[in-house]
Amino acid sequence: MPKNPNVKKVLVIGSGPIVIGQAAEFDYAGTQACRSLKEEGIEVVLVNSNPATIMTDKDIADKVYIEPLTLEVLEQIIEKEKPDSVLPTLGGQAGLNLGMELAESGFLASHNVALLGTTAKTIKKAEDRLEFKETMEKIGEPCAASLVVENVEDGVEFAKKIGYPVVLRPAYTLGGSGGGIAHNQVELEDILANGLRLSRVGQVLVERCIAGWKEIEYEVMRDSAGNCITVCNMENIDPVGVHTGDSIVVAPSQTLSDKEYQMLRSSALNIISELEITGGCNVQFALHPTSFEYCVIEVNPRVSRSSALASKATGYPIAKVAAKIALGYTLDEIKNAITGKTYASFEPALDYCVVKMPRLPFDKFITAKRTLTTQMKATGEVMSICQNFEGALMKALRSLEQHVDCLRSYDFSDLSAEELKERLKKVDDQRIYVIAEALRKGVDYDTIHEITMIDHWFIDKLAVIVEMEDALEKGPLTVELLKEAKRIEFPDNVIARLTGKTEEEIKKMRYDNGITAAFKMVDTCAAEFEASTPYYYSCFGSECEVVKTNDKKKVLVLGSGPIRIGQGIEFDYCSVHATWAFSKAGYETIIINNNPETVSTDFDIADKLYFEPLTPEDVENIVNIEKPDGAVVQFGGQTAIKLTESLMKMGVPILGTKAEDVDAAEDRELFDKILEETQIPRAAGGTVYTAEEAKEVAHRLGYPVLVRPSYVLGGQGMQIAISDKEIEEFMEIINRIAQDHPILVDKYLQGKELEVDAVCDGTDILIPGIMEHIERTGVHSGDSISVYPAHTVSNKVKETIAEYTRRLAKALHVKGLINIQFIAVGEEVYVIEVNPRSSRTVPYISKVTGIPIVDLATEVIIGKTIKELGYEPGLQKEADYVAIKMPVFSFEKIRGAEISLGPEMKSTGECLGIAKTFNEALYKAFLGAGIDLPKHKQMIITVKDADKGEAIEIGRRFEKLGYTIYATRSTAAALNEAGVKARKVNKIQQESPTVMDLILGHKIDLVIDTPTQGRDKSRDGFLIRRTAIETGVNCITAMDTARALVTSLENAEIKENLTLVDIATIATR
Amino acid sequence: MKAFLILEDGTVFEGTHIGADKEIISEIVFNTSMAGYLEVLTDPSYAGQAVCMTYPLIGNYGVCKDDCESRKPWPDGFIVRELSRIPSNFRQDMTIQEYLESNDVPGIAGIDTRALTKILREKGTMNGMITTNENYNVDDIIPKLKAYTTGKVVEKVTCDNKYEIKGVSSLEENGPLSGSASFNKEAYENGIREKKPALVKELNGKGKKVALLDLGAKKNIADSLAARGCDVTVYPAGTSAKAILADAPDGIMLSNGPGDPKECTGIIAEIKKLYDSDVPIFAICLGHQLMALATGADTYKLKYGHRGGNHPVKDLQTGRVYISSQNHGYVVDTDKLDKSIAVPAFINVNDGTNEGLAYTGKNIFTVQFHPEACPGPQDSSYLFDRFIDMMNKQEGMEEK
């Protein structure tokens, strides 16, 4: 069936800010789909509140709205743009829910707008628990015994009937928010009550526990003519019970015979046909490990995290094909872009093994529970490809950048076999290391399987790795043993460590014996057809397939690895734009990255894509083959920067800012020297290695001081200390991981924090604008609300900042991007930190000013000057718009995580409010972040003494808005004394009703709780904050944020009359 | 032990010996199925060939005798990247190593199967030798390789005597319907393993007598018919048309099988006679090619064949695309097809080659792919129902 001629203008709904369960994969899917639509001559209108995405670039869509994703905003956009169709299946659950609401309310029909792809009826059938169950029963596809309940009592009764444990799944939530397994009535009541609250429709499914069964997924495609195919199947190594986003996943399935494989495949096709899905769909099954019994767990009638993974694992561009299907094409009409010979109706055949591992944020949230459940906790993931499972797992481990590189990376050797068996019962991110130790201690496969329910086949593969570790340790290291170790992807440094040799010696032994990495192509067809897309992975002991390319200059672009807090999607934005810019300048581009969720790992972004870990050895393997003329590291975040030294040793010139200058910015002493030369002040401080030294420096400076390791992103490990005791505690935490670099101790200055991103060509600088943070210093810049243009500082301060930026960029010989953070205390400007690389604010500042910073930086790196590029150097004129970047957190997903803001970054994503006025931009930013108040007009204030003065001012303003204020004893006293009416509530341990009862009563809009200085040890404050977050109550922990919120609420009439900004109309400057 | 794979073009792959200890010369082909290595091994169509699996991890779930598509493995050799150390599946009876050894099939593991596949893709299917003789002499071996042909392999693989498979009398006999299996702990602990799930929901073939000409038939062809209630009589490939028709079948099924269809001159002549009868005929793979040859069409050899479980075929009658299981090196040449005799019914979406024919004015349709699946997708199993419909219709006509 050819393209539907009625579709000419399509509104594509994005997925909004990055949160756990909804990450970069939707930028990948959305970008691919928009390009696919434009290819067909369709006019694309895009809406997404997330400014760090590539999809919100004006070269991806024709009209771009970075606006809050609410029903009202979408309706307004539809009225303004008059699209003929809406495509809701590419924006994750958020986009899908909005599409549904638009359809259900009748708005689409009354405006003659069609829902493209899957229909609303289908979405309802797949998403509504009851309808889904009925549909499955109708076609004979089994679901676990279950009941949808709308109150706790029904849940308790049903659980009694089917027996504990039971699984709870709230309807219409992301990443399984609020779900869990209840083993008894107490747990059931707790989880169920919470789930009912979080569900968009107040429904939770209570079902028979199938924990321990194999979890198998199928990615399926169907077109409007009813043709269906499966793109890929995947097997979770962690059986049912762990969210697939947190599981180690392998593709294709490894332990299924053809009978099981085809049984589930046929079932998946049955389901997608009955649901009449048009586009991509993900079907999850639980398969009994010792029978053919299976259950359908769930169906996602849209592209998903799993479909992004399946696309990268197979080379099949699911989002692109889904977009074409939405336009009316059938699978046999769409060419497979990888082979150019086959069609989209061809099922990929893999001739390699793919392993995905989750990137979990427990290094950020040290108080959080590491347990893995049906609630997803991972912020990102890595994927690796190899010819064998062991190799793929070893590569995935080192891609995580979490100080792990083999199965000895967590030491459980002090546990006895019996203790290990006990430890194995704990389902957490360290389980594979525990299994490895159990194997070392001689625990047999059966026992490990019985406890973990992990298939014997996977246990045996872990055993292969353990045996290799032992063999290497025992020695001697023969050529044969080395070959075998490399076949299963042991990195040289691990072999060196185990054999007591140096990494250089191992490398030499390899080279002397011709043991080098070969690269194979991902071609969707197991080599059956010739493929034209150079998408490669490495393995040992094979023929190398990399095609020698022409004589263009080659540039290596190093990606940023898995999405983690502090290093998010914005670095992918930068990498992709740099790649495009190099390509435009005539370079052959090569990307190395390992994140399956990103645009940069799409096969048609660079001339060549290497899906590999970002370690020196893995990069060197590629360098040996490609011999690039240079590498750029400044766009890939800390991951890429860390590779600078190794690249230089390999003889690869670093394009742009030199490595020694990057060092100078990070090295305390070198940097102090530069500041002295350039006469720029900074907070006094010193470098230390031990707690003793740290205390000495702190005493010299006077408390409070900032303590942090150097060379980290997102302020990891950064803390404000107010006492010797805290210094000791923080130093202990920092030094748990061996530090290659000294730790910094600085005087803590309180002032306004400002930030610039600039391009420098060695002589001149270009500053697109100055951003100002709403929160005062002490809150990490990534967690601050950031306002462009800076709105409360004097012109003199702005001029000083521009001048300091110029001096610093020059002194550091920056060629390319530089990001600097300042503190303004009165008219005095201090520098906090200089990063001679791209930053998380680059995409947003580019979009709002219309200055394509990454493109300019790339041109400068190649050798152009700012003047040659047609720009007047210096601070650019302020744009016509105010843009406010609002951080977004995923605290509700991480049980036990401390939510109070501080110097360590905690947000997972961001959204943007853009408008002509500050107030409207602020309102939009809060709305985009999901803070839609007022509801009940009741709030709780409990602040530390130092904040009481501000609490009075803020409380008064809330009171004026009609809010009833509850406060704990001393806060209430302070408020009442100042004439702000506050009702006193009891603290947790006091008699009911306490502050907790209030929160749990669900009548509270907002909690303002500022933790006592330093790390809050009172369980009270921590509990209040956690409870608020887990019950879906907004919780603010900084007075500045609270003030911004009340300002926004005071301007709520804006809501009735939001002006929409098409950022594609902001002229490129 | 070291083993070597030596190709006609002089390429040598060094790997590890697996399976039986013997040297073989055979035609080297590759299969891209990711699961189903046992069904591949026991597919008689591989007689006279050595199979390379492009998926690198083989043997993961061992050997389950229930899943064998015939009484033994047929390939002359088995070529894999890596054999699993342990098999893991609740139904497994033995390891693949044991299975190869006990059935005298040699093989080679640890070679770069993708490199081999690319050679076959670029230069076309060729002959090769698997040997453990380290002192091989390529110059001596190549002439031997060139001289090898698969020959008249159908005779080797067909059954010796006619036999019957009774159709089921109730759906329960088929085992649990797919999706309705339920784990029985007690039975499991007594060593009873669940039967593989059935797809058939209706006994629409009840009482129908089907004659199956065994040209190297996979077990699931007869099973698919019997599961729908048909009584199937299996005939050796050499059976005359007269003998088959004498048993008065309601329909005739021509099976898959190995080798060059043009070698089967005797069988082709008998099939022409079956064509001339009015009995409905459904043919698969080799059977499809032989029917084409019997009615004046031609076949030719594909460069490297279609072997795998992921090929899209389009039903020209409905426009629907199905993913099919495939295993063929030869194909019917539709350019020279006489449209008054047969018209294309299916085509391969990838390369446009013929995947099925509908015979004009006849109750005959034939397909190149494998609706019986095993291994591979079950999407086209509806064709067995189409065949049964054809028999039912024929019966209705005769009654009139």
Interface residues (C-beta under 8 A of the other chain):
Chain A: G140 E141 P142 A225 G226 N227 I229 T230 P252 S253 Q254 T255 L256 S257 D258 K259 Y261 Q262 M263 R265 S266 S267 L269 H288 P289 T290 S291 F292 E293 Y294 T330 L331 D332 K341 T342 Y343 S345 F346 E347 P348 A349 L350 D351 Y352 C353 Q387 N388 F389 D455 H456 W457 D460 V464 K520 C525 A526 A527 E528 F529 E530 G541 S542 E543 E545
Chain B: F30 T32 S33 M34 A35 G36 L38 E39 T54 Y55 P56 L57 N60 Y61 C64 D67 R81 E82 S84 R85 I86 S88 N89 F90 R91 D112 T113 R114 A115 T117 K118 R121 P176 L177 S178 G179 S180 A181 S182 F183 N184 Y188 E194 K196 P197 L199 Y304 G308 G309 N310 H311 P312 K314 G319 R320 V321 Y322 I323 V349 N350 D351 A373 C374 P375 G376 P377 Q378 D379
